Amino acid sequence: MIIMKQLFIFLTLIIITTAAYAQPNVIVDTDIGSDCDDAGALAVLHKLADKGEVNILGVIFSSGKNKYGIGVCDAINTYYGRAGLTLGQYKGNDVGDATNTYSLAIATNKKRFPHQVVDSATELVSAYKTILAKQPDSSVTIVTLGHPNGLAALMKDKKGRFLVKQKVKNWVAMAYADTMTRDIVVPDEVFDKVKAHFNDREIVELTVLIASYNMNARVMQALRLDLEPVES
């Protein structure tokens, strides 16, 4: 089933960063694969960059079971006129979703979706370090869409860990949405972090949006409805 589970998380980033920073420098770390949510989030990021509200430094693909995700990232970057963005890729095959809903079709069709990279790019820790080393101290926001495999790998690297401490100001993840989805009851420590960034109205809107997507996912799963059936 196609579940739009993370696009609203990226909208959270929009509210936080545009409110607090003039033009945040963003590295997006995605596990883009069988669902279209991360593709939509990356598209939103590019539109924000078009408006001058964010500066995209690079895109990290942190899954390995479907190697064509990196090609999708390159195709999206190219479509929005940013073919030169630094790309990083996880080289293992033990993480992610191997389902090929659209990744293979996009990554291998350079004629229909103009781009250069198909299934291989610079190893992600090396890409992360190259990007971070060029940035001013405390100036980078890392946005994690999905699992934090890429960031975890970076933190295990001695130089990578140093660069994170020196260069990264914010890590935007989806703790509030994950907690609502998996545990239902949100602990005080998670909710307090939400309150630090949003007013009461924004918290209500964000909470309703997360709950709405959860409801949508449950209805689709229960009725076995595929929002994007494979064409015969």
Secondary structure as UniProt FT lines:
FT   HELIX           7..20
FT   STRAND          25..30
FT   HELIX           37..50
FT   TURN            51..52
FT   STRAND          55..61
FT   TURN            67..68
FT   HELIX           69..79
FT   TURN            80..81
FT   TURN            83..84
FT   STRAND          86..89
FT   HELIX           103..107
FT   TURN            110..112
FT   STRAND          122..123
FT   HELIX           124..133
FT   TURN            137..138
FT   STRAND          140..145
FT   HELIX           149..156
FT   HELIX           158..167
FT   STRAND          168..172
FT   HELIX           175..182
FT   HELIX           188..195
FT   TURN            196..197
FT   HELIX           200..222
FT   TURN            223..224
//
